[in-house]
Amino acid sequence: MCRHRAEILFLFIAGTVLFAGGAFSQAQTQNNDATPGAQRFMEYCAGCHGADGRGGDKAPSLVAPSSVTKRSESEMFRIVRDGTHGGMPPFAQIGDANIAAILQYLRQLAGKTPSTEAPTEATVTGDVDAGRALYFGKAECSNCHLMQGKGGFLAGNLTNYGRNRAAEAILQAITDPDNPLVPSSQVVTVTTKLRQKITGVLRNEDAFTLALQTEDGRFHLLARSDVADVQYTQHSLMPRDYSKRLTAKELNDIVSFLIVESRSPRPGDSARQ
């Protein structure tokens, strides 16, 4: 009996030491590495503000000088925690530490903005008409992406995508689409306990459910208790071989099309009034 108690005490002390060591190591990592902030940003923010923080069809850029560098740390913290009247939801539920990590990551992104963000009237060198034909034709971009109300809806709306991005950044997004990978765009294959396999974009997951959207646009909400296996591909639906499928000229034409089309007036714009 005494020996048994001694073994239990030893295991308890060893477990306590390992836990404390792990907590200390994690704290050091969070203090010295922006990775936690990047992970939280991808998890909570990238779906609306873009993986690079430069905005999209759902929300504005977070890395423009007026967005981050001209606001105080406390003001930015309050905006993330409490939300805004303009439609941004509050994120108090993720905790102060995660909010602080996200803000640190945003500061780093903002510091890189001058070298990557496109000027208002960026010069394009490609054939815009050829790029339009490629977008809706050979490159099949419109199968998943909307542009000026035309195309698919499985991936992001690209109508405004080229407005605040440099040509180099757009080209990189096309040829290296999973860097970084937005969690809500990852493709997974789910096998149910009834042996049914469903492959689609992982829109949301938690401890109880998985939400997938298949290429036909349908949403599938699955209970974790009905799921036998989940295979995470670590990739989005975006093809990863555009640098081989398309020539350098064709890629430049598509990039030019995205930039120029984002400046085109649309119904409701002041340019048409």
ZINORCOR-V602293 format. One line per field, one symbol per residue. phi: phi as a letter, one per 30 degrees, with the letter a starting at -180 (. if undefined). burial: # if it has 9 or more other C-alpha atoms within 8 Angstrom, else .. Layout:
BEGIN
phi->???
burial->???
END
This chain:
BEGIN
phi->.ddddddddddddddddddddddddddddddcbdeedddddddccdeccidciciadcaddccdeddcdccddddddddddcibddkdddbdddjddddddddddddddddceedbdddecddcccddddddddecbedidddccdbhicjdbdcddceceddbbdeddddddddbdcbdcdedcddbcccddcidcbcadddaabdcbbccbdddjdcbccdedcccabccdibcddeccddcdcdeddddddddddddddcddbejdddcd
burial->.............................#...#.###.####.#######.#####..#####..###.#....#########.....###.....##########.##..#..###.......###.########..###.####...#################.#######.##..############......#####.#...######.....#.###..#..#..#.##...#.##..#...#############...........
END
